[in-house]
């Protein structure tokens, strides 16, 4: 736009020069000079007007704000995204993003038990639109490097010193919450809104790392031994239960057989008693006769017998 303005001014000056040269020219030259003076002056004026119009219009992309500066000084005026207006060739627009951005830094600190800790902090943040002019005036466009980097280092050192190294791992969420709260307070006061803080890594010295690994291995060995002992106990209980079950089964079988024998014996006794009561002399004599063979003619009973029967 400045080039267009300069070119338009040059044309206007040329047109004015031709206008003032007219009295010194001949009649036919005077007419031609007047014509060219008018044409060149009009074109120059049009170019100047166009440069002023376009120089007063600016566009701010989505997710940005425009900081209006005048002669390198911040006016305090902030343009929102879209079409904006400024004083041409005097005001300058500095565009700053208010979108969510990520900043990652490695912070070094010491724990409460004096263990060296290297922590990688990832910060999600955005610039406050209402504070953009102040941030630019006090910190410039690289505000995050100037403000967040030292704030993160100091915050991590402050929070880490409150915990022993082992707790930094076991209580990670609490540590992250403390760092987030402190950083949010520090940066919010300077126009930077903290959205989230992530602890992407905790690194300790090799000696401490080896000690942690040894402790973990020992705990795993203890857990494995406890699990093995528990398994042995369970297997023993299962074997005992199985033996008891078999013994109970044998006892039950023996009881069943004893009851069966008793029932049979009682039945036999009852039967014998019934038979004994039914064996009268007449019945016995009948059975005796019935069981003699066809060829027997004489039966001699013992001397003390009760009967002797001659046979035909």
FIZA-911154 format. One record per residue (C-alpha): residue in one letter; x, y, z. Coordinates in steps of 0.02 Angstrom, whole numbers, padded with zeros to 5 digits, always signed. Layout:
N
AXYZ;...
This chain:
312
X+00000+00000+00000;X+00143+00121+00033;X+00210+00094-00142;X+00039+00134-00213;X+00031+00292-00108;X+00203+00350-00164;X+00163+00315-00346;X-00001+00410-00332;X+00087+00559-00251;X+00217+00560-00390;X+00078+00564-00520;X-00007+00707-00429;X+00157+00804-00423;X+00184+00770-00607;X+00010+00831-00647;X+00038+00990-00545;X+00205+01019-00632;X+00122+01007-00802;X-00013+01127-00742;X+00113+01259-00690;X+00212+01238-00851;X+00063+01282-00961;X+00095+01471-00971;X+00268+01440-01039;X+00207+01328-01179;X+00135+01369-01348;X-00051+01366-01374;X-00063+01193-01450;X+00060+01125-01321;X-00037+01209-01182;X-00194+01112-01225;X-00102+00946-01226;X-00014+00987-01062;X-00179+01034-00981;X-00256+00870-01035;X-00111+00767-00972;X-00105+00867-00812;X-00287+00828-00776;X-00271+00644-00821;X-00110+00615-00724;X-00173+00714-00575;X-00338+00618-00572;X-00250+00450-00583;X-00129+00502-00446;X-00271+00562-00335;X-00366+00399-00364;X-00213+00297-00320;X-00186+00397-00161;X-00368+00375-00111;X-00360+00188-00147;X-00202+00170-00045;X-00284+00262+00100;X-00439+00153+00091;X-00346-00011+00081;X-00220+00050+00208;X-00358+00077+00335;X-00429-00100+00318;X-00355-00252+00399;X-00411-00432+00430;X-00380-00535+00585;X-00380-00724+00558;X-00486-00842+00663;X-00413-00882+00832;X-00311-00720+00838;X-00327-00542+00901;X-00247-00386+00830;X-00143-00271+00941;X-00149-00093+00873;X+00017-00001+00887;X+00052+00177+00834;X+00230+00228+00800;X+00286+00068+00887;X+00184+00110+01043;X+00040+00002+01104;X-00122+00099+01096;X-00219-00026+01202;X-00346-00056+01064;X-00377-00238+01021;X-00459-00296+00859;X-00561-00456+00859;X-00553-00585+00721;X-00625-00533+00554;X-00624-00363+00469;X-00549-00216+00563;X-00503-00034+00533;X-00351+00068+00579;X-00270+00234+00539;X-00181+00203+00374;X+00009+00209+00373;X+00012+00260+00555;X-00061+00111+00647;X+00019-00060+00639;X-00071-00222+00683;X+00019-00360+00779;X-00077-00523+00765;X-00069-00639+00916;X-00147-00811+00934;X-00275-00845+01070;X-00292-01028+01021;X-00238-01172+01132;X-00052-01201+01118;X+00072-01324+01192;X+00233-01282+01281;X+00350-01419+01343;X+00504-01397+01451;X+00623-01505+01553;X+00632-01452+01735;X+00766-01506+01857;X+00734-01515+02044;X+00774-01611+02204;X+00654-01713+02309;X+00634-01701+02497;X+00757-01845+02520;X+00882-01754+02408;X+00859-01862+02254;X+00890-01776+02086;X+00731-01771+01983;X+00714-01725+01800;X+00534-01687+01755;X+00461-01655+01583;X+00313-01536+01597;X+00190-01511+01453;X+00084-01354+01470;X-00075-01323+01371;X-00120-01138+01375;X-00196-00994+01279;X-00174-00807+01282;X-00315-00708+01364;X-00391-00599+01228;X-00427-00455+01347;X-00247-00455+01412;X-00163-00476+01243;X-00111-00292+01228;X-00032-00292+01402;X+00057-00457+01369;X+00128-00390+01206;X+00179-00226+01287;X+00267-00309+01435;X+00328-00474+01363;X+00320-00465+01173;X+00265-00603+01055;X+00381-00733+01134;X+00295-00710+01301;X+00282-00895+01339;X+00471-00918+01336;X+00498-00767+01446;X+00363-00805+01573;X+00318-00990+01574;X+00492-01064+01568;X+00554-00987+01732;X+00382-01009+01813;X+00382-01195+01774;X+00559-01217+01840;X+00519-01128+02003;X+00353-01217+02027;X+00425-01390+01997;X+00566-01357+02121;X+00443-01293+02251;X+00321-01440+02235;X+00451-01577+02214;X+00541-01525+02373;X+00384-01568+02473;X+00389-01755+02429;X+00513-01896+02440;X+00564-01972+02274;X+00458-02127+02294;X+00301-02024+02329;X+00329-01926+02170;X+00290-02087+02079;X+00156-02158+02193;X+00065-01991+02217;X+00084-01927+02040;X-00093-01856+02028;X-00071-01755+02188;X+00096-01687+02127;X+00022-01641+01959;X-00124-01554+02044;X-00006-01450+02152;X+00099-01400+02001;X-00056-01356+01900;X-00129-01248+02038;X+00032-01152+02067;X+00065-01125+01881;X-00114-01070+01848;X-00101-00938+01985;X+00066-00873+01920;X+00021-00865+01736;X-00160-00809+01754;X-00102-00647+01836;X+00001-00611+01680;X-00136-00644+01552;X-00096-00826+01513;X-00235-00953+01545;X-00175-01128+01593;X-00290-01264+01525;X-00195-01420+01577;X-00028-01476+01645;X+00044-01648+01607;X+00193-01732+01687;X+00256-01835+01542;X+00407-01907+01630;X+00497-01928+01796;X+00682-01971+01786;X+00792-02008+01936;X+00975-02047+01961;X+01039-02218+01909;X+01075-02266+02089;X+00898-02225+02145;X+00823-02310+01993;X+00923-02468+02030;X+00865-02464+02212;X+00683-02447+02157;X+00702-02592+02036;X+00781-02700+02173;X+00639-02658+02291;X+00509-02699+02159;X+00596-02865+02123;X+00597-02908+02309;X+00413-02866+02325;X+00375-02973+02174;X+00473-03118+02250;X+00375-03100+02413;X+00210-03096+02321;X+00261-03247+02219;X+00308-03344+02378;X+00144-03295+02460;X+00048-03350+02307;X+00142-03516+02306;X+00107-03544+02491;X-00075-03502+02465;X-00083-03624+02321;X-00004-03761+02428;X-00130-03727+02567;X-00273-03737+02445;X-00208-03899+02369;X-00187-03973+02545;X-00364-03923+02590;X-00428-04000+02430;X-00333-04163+02464;X-00398-04166+02643;X-00574-04136+02584;X-00555-04274+02454;X-00488-04397+02586;X-00628-04353+02705;X-00752-04378+02565;X-00681-04550+02523;X-00678-04601+02706;X-00857-04546+02728;X-00903-04644+02574;X-00820-04803+02641;X-00903-04779+02810;X-01069-04753+02727;X-01044-04910+02621;X-00994-05012+02775;X-01145-04950+02870;X-01253-04995+02723;X-01183-05171+02715;X-01201-05193+02904;X-01380-05135+02897;X-01410-05254+02750;X-01336-05402+02846;X-01437-05357+02999;X-01595-05348+02899;X-01559-05516+02815;X-01516-05596+02983;X-01671-05530+03066;X-01773-05591+02920;X-01691-05763+02930;X-01720-05774+03116;X-01899-05726+03094;X-01918-05856+02959;X-01835-05992+03065;X-01947-05949+03211;X-02099-05958+03101;X-02042-06127+03030;X-02001-06197+03203;X-02171-06151+03267;X-02254-06237+03120;X-02158-06405+03134;X-02281-06513+03232;X-02255-06704+03247;X-02385-06734+03115;X-02300-06615+02995;X-02132-06693+03027;X-02203-06867+02999;X-02279-06810+02836;X-02115-06736+02777;X-02024-06895+02827;X-02142-07004+02727;X-02138-06888+02580;X-01951-06897+02564;X-01932-07088+02573;X-01882-07178+02415;X-01995-07301+02323;X-01883-07455+02357;X-01877-07440+02547;X-01981-07574+02632;X-01936-07563+02819;X-01885-07418+02928;X-01804-07451+03094;X-01804-07301+03211;X-01675-07279+03349;X-01711-07368+03514;X-01760-07207+03594;X-01858-07153+03441;X-02034-07100+03450;X-02100-07207+03310;X-02070-07365+03204;X-02172-07391+03045;X-02176-07555+02950;X-02185-07533+02765;X-02274-07640+02639;
